[in-house]
Amino acid sequence: MPEWLIERGIGETRAVRLKDGEIVEARVQLDGIVPAGSVLAARLIDVGANGRNAVAADEQDREYLLPRTPSGVTEGAALNIEVTREAIPGGETWKRPLARATDDPGGSPPPLDGELLPFPAPHDRLGAAGWGDLLDEVRSGIIRFGGGELRVSPTPAMTLIDVDGNLPAEALAMAGAEAAARAILRHCIGGSVGIDLPTVSGKAQRQAIGEAVDAILPQPFERTAVNGFGFMQIVRPRTRASFFELAADR
């Protein structure tokens, strides 16, 4: 069974999920960032307009955007909110974390089920699992796979993944799509993701590429079919910053 290794370091908590000794999913929780899934006592400080984009503040005066204004809650009233997207570090510091009104009692999300590692430790198990390679990928934006490479570029609108290599077009498109799906999971990439593949003319081949992505990425997510220009768009829940966004912020 895959397992999480969790290390509470200086200023952040690092976690990796392993499968066959390889990192298939990783997360970093920065100290001071309220985790997604947390339920907080708050007050409504702005009701927004037309039932949208209200603003609530918690007991530490941290502000959260509520895309839907809670019904029957007036400005200044107390309410509980659940954090649905953490604060995203980087160039758009004006963006508030997202939340929704809830009747649930306050509390933190359940911790990851895994092994808590000592820090500092005599043996770097995260490093042995490939943590350094993962950081090299996010710092360079380049992820290599057999016969090609991905170039990952986070933008304010979406994360773009370009596939390039020396395999025949159909083989490269399939291998690149599979590598991109693994990278999305491995680097905690959420929101809108665009994958630019080599052009594949056959409808059956394009459908097979989409099915290969479906087999790798866990639900929930939505995707388009691969179009005639080799482009596929994937939309996943975005609850926290991706590793590429964290690297850009540093």
DOSE-889779 format. One record per residue (C-alpha): x, y, z. Coordinates in pm, whole numbers, always signed. Layout:
residues N
> px py pz
> X Y Z;
...
***
This chain:
residues 250
> px py pz
> +0 +0 +0;
> +121 +356 -69;
> +225 +540 +246;
> +287 +900 +347;
> +611 +1007 +509;
> +569 +1333 +706;
> +851 +1559 +823;
> +787 +1872 +1030;
> +1083 +2090 +936;
> +1173 +2453 +996;
> +890 +2676 +875;
> +705 +2401 +691;
> +578 +2045 +703;
> +677 +1823 +411;
> +488 +1509 +315;
> +538 +1255 +39;
> +330 +956 -64;
> +535 +666 -191;
> +452 +385 -426;
> +717 +124 -498;
> +972 +354 -333;
> +894 +649 -565;
> +731 +980 -477;
> +394 +984 -651;
> +244 +1275 -455;
> +398 +1548 -240;
> +276 +1838 -29;
> +428 +2128 +162;
> +232 +2302 +436;
> +389 +2637 +523;
> +370 +2751 +884;
> +118 +3032 +920;
> -99 +2914 +628;
> -441 +2790 +744;
> -487 +2444 +586;
> -773 +2372 +348;
> -1052 +2192 +532;
> -1008 +2396 +851;
> -1332 +2525 +1007;
> -1295 +2866 +1174;
> -1509 +3104 +1375;
> -1543 +3425 +1175;
> -1754 +3733 +1117;
> -1895 +3865 +791;
> -1731 +4200 +710;
> -1867 +4248 +356;
> -2181 +4093 +207;
> -2054 +4136 -150;
> -2292 +4207 -437;
> -2568 +4005 -602;
> -2515 +3714 -368;
> -2147 +3676 -453;
> -1800 +3757 -322;
> -1865 +3817 +44;
> -1568 +3861 +277;
> -1527 +3710 +622;
> -1252 +3761 +880;
> -1141 +3506 +1138;
> -1042 +3575 +1497;
> -688 +3670 +1384;
> -836 +3919 +1130;
> -727 +3705 +833;
> -969 +3768 +547;
> -1137 +3503 +332;
> -1338 +3541 +13;
> -1672 +3359 +7;
> -1771 +3318 -361;
> -2133 +3271 -250;
> -2274 +3503 +12;
> -2431 +3291 +290;
> -2808 +3327 +301;
> -2954 +3511 +599;
> -2618 +3630 +737;
> -2589 +4006 +774;
> -2277 +4219 +781;
> -2103 +4192 +1118;
> -2272 +3864 +1207;
> -2080 +3563 +1337;
> -2055 +3243 +1133;
> -1834 +2942 +1083;
> -1638 +2908 +760;
> -1453 +2618 +601;
> -1133 +2703 +412;
> -1165 +2564 +59;
> -847 +2713 -90;
> -542 +2812 +110;
> -360 +3140 +62;
> -149 +3104 -255;
> +195 +3265 -223;
> +349 +3436 -522;
> +285 +3738 -741;
> -88 +3767 -668;
> -67 +3838 -298;
> -389 +4041 -316;
> -589 +3721 -368;
> -757 +3609 -49;
> -792 +3243 +47;
> -1135 +3101 -33;
> -1394 +2970 +212;
> -1759 +2876 +242;
> -2011 +2913 +522;
> -2072 +2595 +720;
> -2269 +2470 +1019;
> -1987 +2235 +1115;
> -1808 +2300 +1445;
> -1462 +2455 +1436;
> -1156 +2238 +1397;
> -859 +2137 +1187;
> -875 +1891 +897;
> -774 +1533 +978;
> -399 +1481 +950;
> -247 +1273 +675;
> -233 +906 +762;
> +136 +826 +759;
> +463 +796 +944;
> +591 +1106 +1124;
> +967 +1130 +1078;
> +1203 +1278 +1337;
> +1362 +1611 +1244;
> +1652 +1641 +1221;
> +1704 +1272 +1155;
> +2020 +1063 +1124;
> +1892 +930 +789;
> +1721 +1153 +531;
> +1437 +928 +418;
> +1272 +1202 +210;
> +1602 +1256 +33;
> +1643 +883 -23;
> +1295 +874 -178;
> +1388 +1146 -431;
> +1298 +1477 -262;
> +1601 +1646 -417;
> +1498 +1533 -766;
> +1149 +1670 -707;
> +1292 +2009 -608;
> +1518 +2010 -916;
> +1207 +1963 -1131;
> +1019 +2256 -982;
> +1321 +2489 -983;
> +1401 +2418 -1349;
> +1045 +2363 -1472;
> +1172 +2060 -1665;
> +1055 +1704 -1603;
> +1221 +1435 -1812;
> +1070 +1104 -1919;
> +1180 +832 -2158;
> +1209 +992 -2503;
> +1112 +1345 -2406;
> +1054 +1611 -2144;
> +785 +1835 -1999;
> +827 +2210 -1956;
> +597 +2335 -1683;
> +502 +2705 -1666;
> +265 +2833 -1395;
> +67 +3141 -1500;
> -207 +3337 -1320;
> -470 +3176 -1545;
> -349 +2816 -1560;
> -49 +2586 -1541;
> +84 +2509 -1890;
> +268 +2186 -1969;
> +451 +2160 -2301;
> +554 +1817 -2427;
> +862 +1780 -2643;
> +1091 +1494 -2743;
> +1234 +1274 -3015;
> +979 +990 -3027;
> +734 +952 -3318;
> +438 +1187 -3275;
> +183 +932 -3152;
> +424 +765 -2910;
> +544 +1101 -2779;
> +189 +1227 -2729;
> +96 +915 -2529;
> +415 +913 -2320;
> +394 +1289 -2266;
> +31 +1278 -2156;
> +106 +1002 -1906;
> +411 +1191 -1775;
> +202 +1509 -1744;
> -69 +1328 -1547;
> +192 +1187 -1309;
> +351 +1534 -1273;
> +13 +1694 -1191;
> -37 +1449 -906;
> +327 +1448 -791;
> +355 +1827 -774;
> +8 +1899 -633;
> -105 +2099 -939;
> -468 +2207 -916;
> -699 +2445 -1099;
> -684 +2470 -1476;
> -402 +2282 -1651;
> -328 +2296 -2025;
> -123 +2018 -2186;
> +25 +2087 -2530;
> +93 +1753 -2700;
> +228 +1670 -3045;
> -48 +1674 -3307;
> -212 +1333 -3345;
> -450 +1300 -3637;
> -650 +988 -3554;
> -958 +1022 -3332;
> -904 +677 -3181;
> -546 +765 -3085;
> -656 +1092 -2927;
> -925 +908 -2732;
> -669 +654 -2609;
> -448 +938 -2483;
> -737 +1079 -2281;
> -814 +737 -2134;
> -448 +698 -2031;
> -473 +1025 -1836;
> -798 +905 -1675;
> -621 +591 -1556;
> -347 +789 -1376;
> -522 +1092 -1226;
> -759 +1021 -936;
> -1101 +1183 -930;
> -1231 +1446 -896;
> -1124 +1622 -1216;
> -1266 +1711 -1555;
> -1090 +1722 -1889;
> -1151 +1798 -2251;
> -1076 +1557 -2531;
> -743 +1599 -2708;
> -826 +1834 -2995;
> -687 +1826 -3347;
> -401 +2054 -3245;
> -291 +1825 -2964;
> -424 +2035 -2676;
> -598 +1897 -2368;
> -731 +2094 -2071;
> -771 +1946 -1724;
> -950 +2112 -1431;
> -887 +1984 -1078;
> -985 +2123 -738;
> -727 +2380 -630;
> -702 +2367 -253;
> -337 +2470 -208;
> -34 +2603 -394;
> +145 +2371 -634;
> +515 +2301 -590;
> +585 +2520 -893;
> +403 +2814 -732;
> +591 +2760 -406;
> +922 +2750 -593;
> +840 +3070 -785;
> +759 +3245 -457;
> +1105 +3157 -322;
***
